[in-house]
Amino acid sequence: MQNLGLIVGCLTMFFVTIPLFYPLQITSVYEYLQMRHESQQVRQMAMWLGNVGSLLYAGIVTFGAGTGMEGVTGVSAWIYVIVLTSIAVVYTSLGGIKAVVVTDVVQGVIR
């Protein structure tokens, strides 16, 4: 099922997103929304909503990992949430975007 989603996503990108974005010389959905609606406020609202969604997702994933570790070790999940978040913040702050890209590549190879 994951492969089906990958195929649909790639086809959508190749036949819809790239032909739409490339001639307009834009690099993100947020830029497209600003151009489409002629409003900086629409772009800002979409960016904020995207950030809120990302933060909620990150919190759920981190808490899930902490809960799993709590089941294995007996240590409070919140300790793991704090530790995992601290590691991620320090790693990303010190390594920048290069560290994030390396992490994504390693995770892609592992899967």
C-alpha positions as CSV (number, residue, x, y, z in Angstrom):
1,M,0.0,0.0,0.0
2,Q,2.9,2.3,0.7
3,N,4.2,1.8,-2.8
4,L,0.8,2.7,-4.3
5,G,1.0,6.0,-2.4
6,L,4.5,6.6,-3.6
7,I,3.5,6.0,-7.2
8,V,0.4,8.3,-6.9
9,G,2.5,11.0,-5.3
10,C,5.2,10.9,-7.9
11,L,2.7,10.9,-10.8
12,T,0.9,13.9,-9.2
13,M,4.2,15.7,-8.8
14,F,5.4,15.0,-12.3
15,F,2.1,15.9,-14.1
16,V,0.5,18.5,-11.8
17,T,2.9,20.2,-9.4
18,I,6.0,20.7,-11.5
19,P,4.1,21.9,-14.6
20,L,2.3,24.4,-12.4
21,F,5.2,25.6,-10.3
22,Y,8.1,25.7,-12.8
23,P,6.7,28.3,-15.3
24,L,5.8,30.5,-12.3
25,Q,9.4,30.3,-10.9
26,I,8.1,29.5,-7.4
27,T,9.5,27.0,-5.0
28,S,6.8,26.3,-2.4
29,V,3.1,25.9,-2.0
30,Y,3.1,29.0,0.2
31,E,4.4,31.1,-2.7
32,Y,1.8,29.6,-5.0
33,L,-1.0,30.5,-2.5
34,Q,0.3,34.1,-2.3
35,M,0.3,34.4,-6.0
36,R,-3.1,32.7,-6.5
37,H,-4.9,34.8,-3.9
38,E,-2.8,37.9,-4.2
39,S,-2.4,38.1,-0.5
40,Q,0.5,37.9,1.9
41,Q,-2.0,37.1,4.7
42,V,-3.0,33.9,3.0
43,R,0.6,32.8,2.7
44,Q,1.3,33.6,6.3
45,M,-1.9,31.8,7.5
46,A,-1.0,28.7,5.5
47,M,2.6,28.8,6.9
48,W,1.3,29.0,10.5
49,L,-1.2,26.2,10.0
50,G,1.5,24.1,8.4
51,N,3.8,24.8,11.3
52,V,1.1,23.9,13.9
53,G,0.5,20.7,12.0
54,S,4.2,19.8,12.0
55,L,4.5,20.6,15.7
56,L,1.5,18.4,16.5
57,Y,2.9,15.6,14.4
58,A,6.4,15.9,16.0
59,G,4.8,15.8,19.5
60,I,2.8,12.7,18.8
61,V,5.7,10.9,17.3
62,T,8.0,11.8,20.1
63,F,5.5,10.9,22.7
64,G,4.9,7.6,21.0
65,A,8.6,6.8,21.1
66,G,8.7,7.8,24.7
67,T,5.7,5.6,25.5
68,G,7.3,2.6,23.7
69,M,10.6,3.1,25.7
70,E,8.6,3.4,28.9
71,G,7.1,0.0,28.2
72,V,10.5,-1.5,27.7
73,T,12.5,0.2,30.5
74,G,9.9,1.4,33.0
75,V,11.3,5.0,32.9
76,S,8.7,7.7,32.5
77,A,7.8,8.5,28.9
78,W,8.2,12.2,29.6
79,I,11.9,11.7,30.4
80,Y,12.3,10.1,27.0
81,V,10.3,13.0,25.4
82,I,12.7,15.5,27.0
83,V,15.8,13.5,26.1
84,L,14.8,12.8,22.5
85,T,13.7,16.4,21.9
86,S,17.0,17.7,23.4
87,I,19.0,15.4,21.2
88,A,17.1,16.5,18.1
89,V,17.4,20.2,18.8
90,V,21.2,20.0,19.6
91,Y,21.9,17.8,16.6
92,T,20.0,20.1,14.2
93,S,21.3,23.3,15.7
94,L,24.9,22.1,15.4
95,G,24.7,20.4,12.1
96,G,22.1,22.6,10.3
97,I,20.4,21.5,7.2
98,K,23.3,19.2,6.3
99,A,22.6,17.2,9.4
100,V,18.9,17.0,8.6
101,V,19.7,15.8,5.0
102,V,22.1,13.2,6.2
103,T,19.5,11.9,8.7
104,D,16.9,11.7,6.0
105,V,19.3,9.8,3.7
106,V,20.2,7.3,6.4
107,Q,16.5,6.8,7.3
108,G,15.7,6.3,3.6
109,V,18.4,3.7,3.2
110,I,17.3,1.8,6.4
111,R,13.7,1.6,5.1
